[in-house]
């Protein structure tokens, strides 16, 4: 009889010990905090606000707030000469709209006939949904040209790159937002003629915050 009681008491003790161990293990497991990654405390950089420029020469483009835009109103030769700079940062970006050079019929012949461009490395790309060329020039500073012959005019973006990559990323973003606006759809050209970008220079210019 004593032997039976001893066995029963031993079993109860082992059961209580096992239950207690399980309880303590479960409690400690719930209090363990997963280690944070190395970048867990890094606050993501907020995307800059974008402004939109609607140019009477036949395009719209969005650019980061904080850039300084100069329309170069003194330029009486080109249809558009819109320069962007950033305070304290080297480099710049200019959007040009010009007459098509003599002998140029499309974007490909433009690159071939311009000696300063043909010396660079050219790649097929798009600008505003149109076939375009991206030319990388090993100048000082290095330059990137993205251009297209469209609507009886030559449109191209000229970027003086900086070592920090600011203008490269800024240009990539702005190129994605670039949209052509056919001249004959703009205010002030109700006669229905497509004309050239210069025909619409009397259109009011505006800057809109998106």
N, C-alpha and C positions, 0 to 999 in steps of 0.2 A: 504493500500500500504506500509506504514511504517512497519507494522507488518510482511509483507512478506519479505521485505528487511532485517529486523532484524533476521528472521529465517535463511535466506540465509547466512548472514554474520556469524551467530553463527555456522552454519554447516561448513563453510570454516575454521573458527578458530579451531574447533575441529579436522577437517581433518589435518590441518597443525601441530597441536600439536601431533597427533598420529604418523604422518610421522616422525616428529623430534625425538620423543621418540624411534621409531623403528630404526632410523639411528644411534642414540647414543648407543643403546643396541647392535646393530650389530658390531659397531666399537670396543666397549669394549670387546666383545666376541672374536674377531679375535686377540686381543692383549694378551689374557690370555695364559700363558705358562703352560702346564701340569707339575705338580711337578715331579721331577725325583725320582726314587726309591733310596733306601738307598745305593745300590751298583752301581748306574749309573756312578759314577766317578772312579770306580775300574778298573784298566787296567788288562785285562786277562793275566794270566801267559803263556808265550810262551812255547810250547812243546819243550823239549830238542832235539837236533840233535841226531840221532841214528847212532851208528857204528855197523858193522857186523863182527862177528868172525866166521871163517870157520875152524873148528877143524879137524885134520886128523883122530881123533878117531871116526868120524862118525856123526857129528852134526854141525849145524850152529845156531847162536843165535844173536839177536840184543840187544845192551845195550846202555844206555844213555851216551852221551859224557860227560866227567868229571869224570867218574868212573876210578879207577886205576885197570888195569888187570895184574895179575901175573900168567904166565903159569906154574910156578914151574917146570922148566926144570930139576931141581935136582931130581925130583921124578922119579925113575927108576922102580917103582913097578906098578903104575897105568897107564892106557892108557891115561887118561886125569885128570888133577888136575888144573883147571882154577879158580882162586880166584879173586873176585871183591870186592874192598873197595872204600869208598868215603872219601875224606879229611875232617877231623873235625866231622865225624859222626860215632857213635858206630855201631857195627854190620858188617856183611859181607855176601857174598854169594859165594859158591863154587860149581862148576859143576864137578862131578866125573864120570869117566867111568872106571869100574873095571871088573875083572873076576867074573863070577857068583859063589857065594859061594857054597860049597858042599851041596847037598841035596835040592838045590833051582831049581825049574823047571819053575816057572813063578813069576809074581809080587806078587801075593797073598802069596805064600809060602815064599818069601823073607821076607815079613813083619812078618809072623808068626814065622819064625826061628831065626830072629834077636831079641834078648832079649831087646836091647835098643829101638827098634821100637815098639815091641808088647806092651810095657808099655804105649805107647801114644795113641792118638785118631786118628784112620785111616778113611779116606774117599775115595770113588772111584772118580777118575778124569781121565784126559788124559794128555799125554805129547807127543808133536809132532804127534798127531793123534793116538797114541797108548794107550791101557789101562794102567793106572798108579794108584798109591796110593799116597795120601797126608796124611802125618802123622804130627800131632801137638804134640810137646813135652814140658812138663811143666818144662823145665830145667831153668838154670839161666846163660845166657839169654835164653828166650824162643826160640825154634827152630821149623822150618818147613822143612820137607823133602818131596820132590816130586820125585818119582822114577818109573822106568819101566825096566823090563827085555826085551831086544830087540836085535836081531841080534847077539846072542851068547855073550852078555855082559850085565852088569848092569849099567844103566845110572841113576844118580839121582842128584838132586839139593838140597843142604843143606844151609839153611838160618839162620843166627843168627839175630833175629829180634831186632829192637830198639823200644823204647816207642813212638817215634814220628810218626811211621808208614811209614818212608821213605823206608825201605827195603821191607815192605809188598807190597807197590804200585810198587816199582821197580821190584820185583820178578814177580808180576802178569803180568806186561808188557813183561818181558823177556820170561816167560813161554809161552805166546801167540805167540811169535816169534820163538820158538824153533822148529827146523826141523831136523829129522833124515836123514842122508845120508848113504845109504847102502855102505859098504866098497868096494864091487866089482865094484862100479861105479866111484871110485876116481882114480885120476892119480897115477901111480905107482903100480897098481894092475891089469894089463892087462891080467894076466893069467886066469882071470874069476873066481877065487876061492873067496868065501865070507870071509873065514878066520876069524880072530878076530881083534878088533881094533888095537892091537899091530902090526899087519902086515903092517899097513899103516903109521907108525910113521916116515918114511923117507920122507913123502910128505911135500913139502914146506908149511909153514904157512903164512897167509897174513891177514892183517886187512884192511877192505875196508870202506870208508866213503860213506854212502848212501845219 
